[in-house]
């Protein structure tokens, strides 16, 4: 399984390069306005991620939320497993960005 995560990380790096986005988290961040079907939430997450990317305000919250919601919307077990590998790889990528940022600033 970890080899799959490593392969997905390599794919992400090849596609996007080194990623260093803001976290986009905190107690006042709205995660979901209304409860909705997983498919609707996944569609909305994809849309808001693309809008944030286009507007130059993309954060890690956008990226990971999209991956998680896509997994939540998957019915096919094999596709769900693939989505979860993407979730894990994206979470690792975010953690790597935090480590780089804290090494540069000396803050946690």
Buried (B, 14 or more C-beta within 10 A) or exposed (E): EEEBBEEBBEEBBEEEEEBEBEBBEEEEEEEEEEEEEBBEBBBBBBEBBEEBEEEEEBBBBBBBBBBBBBBBBBEEEEEBBBBBBBBBBBBBBBEBBBEEBEEEEEEE
